[in-house]
Amino acid sequence: MLCDWDLAVRRTQWRTNGGASGPGFGGARVADAAEVSAVQRAPTVGYVQDVVVTSPGPTGDTSPGNAVLGDWYDYDVNTHAVSPKARVFLVRTASGGYARLLITAYASGRYAVQLAAVPVEVAVTKLTVDASDAQRVVGVRFGLGAVAALTADAPGSDWDISFSRTWVRTNSGTSGTGSAGAVVTEVTSLGEVTVAPEGPYTQDSMMPVAGPPGSGEASGNAVLGAWYDYDMTTHVVTPKSQVFVVRTVDGGFAKLRFLTYASGAFTLEYAWTGPGSTHF
């Protein structure tokens, strides 16, 4: 079942119930604070899910594991001793809860750990996106707080929205294999949106490209495509102040504002609910 387990360990290798290891929302990140007592809340952004990793040692065996939790120890090549690093981790559980983890001791496969649930904090994240190259599509994954270049003809699935100059897509409809989509609200402050709207969320479709007659069509999102005002006299692009809400590919929601734009470079601010949640 989905929530039968949150963490699993085999010798020095840790897993979370997510990604390559399980069907849950599991993942891990390093906590911002170095002292476990200082980690009182968990942000929603930045959790890495499990992938297939290569086990340490001469055999080079591969198996699912969490790359973040895999870096919990130092290894002495002379004594072969394994020593825990003084590092606090945050773990997202299979059901979308959060916990702090500190590994305090290890000997021959036996651990001493400090593990405690912590409440979530849906914080505002600012992100810079450079989409100035018209030949390059730049994707954003809200849950990771990261950007990545996408191949225009094969954008993959590990993104929520993407940018090419002023053109915006969601991972849905004619643009991708995900179930993302977008709505626009009537408010201008992120703090005014506390629950994701029920929708409907507009998915991507083929839309006319701005320009002279015959400019053709491209796949895009009609809601997010209206993120700016354009001055015909000065040719200046100015972000609208409205808050957009994006349904993400992992079942969460991001409330989003476009803060600045200049020659293809965006500054965004957003807050992400976490997977499977509708509350900010």
Secondary structure, 3 states (H helix, E strand, C coil): CCCCCCEEEECCEEEECCCCCCCCCCEEEECCCCCHHHCCCEECCCCECCEEEECCCCCCCEEEECCCHHHCEEECCCCCCEEECCCEEEEECCCCCEEEEEEEEEECCEEEEEEEECCEECCEEEEEEECCCCCCEEEEECCCCEEEEEECCECCCCCCEEEECCEEEECCCCCCCCCCEEEECCCCCHHHCCECCCCCCECCEEEECCCCCCCCEEEECCCHHHCEEECCCCCCEEECCCCEEEECCCCCEEEEEEEEEECCEEEEEEEECCCCCCEC
